[in-house]
Amino acid sequence: MADFDQELDASGLNCPLPILRAKKALAAMSSGQVLKIIATDPGSVKDFEAFATQTGNELLSSSEEGGKYVFLMKKA
């Protein structure tokens, strides 16, 4: 059983596309569900922190694995 409900692969996309895709995906999800986002843009780390603060969605984790940035965000 995965610890997320939906996965969004934003690899190869530059700011602000990963955020915009995540925003759209989260909008279609239910409160409490978790979205896993995979991005390759190093700027996405700060972007997702700011996005979480601005939207009230909870950034559960942020990690880097071999040049890919993986985020788990819980919908508010």
C-alpha positions in Angstrom: 0.0 0.0 0.0 1.5 3.3 -1.1 1.5 6.3 1.2 0.0 8.6 -1.4 -3.3 8.7 -3.3 -2.1 10.1 -6.6 1.2 10.6 -8.4 2.2 13.6 -10.6 5.3 13.3 -12.7 6.5 16.9 -13.5 10.0 15.8 -14.6 11.5 18.0 -17.2 9.1 20.9 -16.5 10.4 24.2 -15.2 8.9 26.6 -12.8 6.0 27.4 -12.6 4.6 24.3 -14.4 5.2 21.7 -11.6 3.3 24.0 -9.2 0.5 24.6 -11.7 0.1 20.9 -12.4 0.1 20.1 -8.7 -2.5 22.8 -8.1 -4.8 21.3 -10.7 -4.3 17.8 -9.4 -4.9 18.8 -5.8 -8.1 20.6 -6.9 -9.5 17.3 -8.1 -8.6 15.5 -4.9 -10.4 15.1 -1.6 -9.3 16.8 1.6 -6.8 14.6 3.4 -5.6 12.8 0.3 -1.9 12.9 -0.5 -0.3 13.8 -3.8 3.2 12.6 -4.7 5.0 15.0 -7.0 8.2 14.2 -8.9 10.1 17.2 -10.3 13.5 17.8 -11.8 13.7 21.6 -11.4 15.9 22.4 -8.4 13.8 25.6 -7.9 10.8 23.4 -7.2 12.0 22.8 -3.6 11.4 26.4 -2.6 8.4 26.7 -4.8 6.6 23.8 -3.1 7.4 25.2 0.3 5.9 28.5 -0.6 3.0 26.9 -2.3 2.2 24.9 0.8 2.4 28.0 3.0 0.2 30.0 0.6 -2.5 27.4 0.0 -2.6 25.7 3.5 -1.9 22.3 1.9 0.6 20.4 4.1 4.0 19.5 2.6 4.6 16.2 4.3 8.0 15.5 2.9 10.6 16.8 0.4 13.5 14.7 -0.7 16.0 14.5 -3.5 16.8 11.2 -5.2 19.3 11.1 -8.0 18.5 14.5 -9.5 14.8 14.1 -9.0 12.9 15.9 -6.3 10.0 14.1 -4.6 7.3 15.8 -2.6 4.4 14.5 -0.7 1.6 17.1 -0.3 -1.5 16.5 1.8 -4.6 18.4 0.6 -6.1 20.7 3.2 
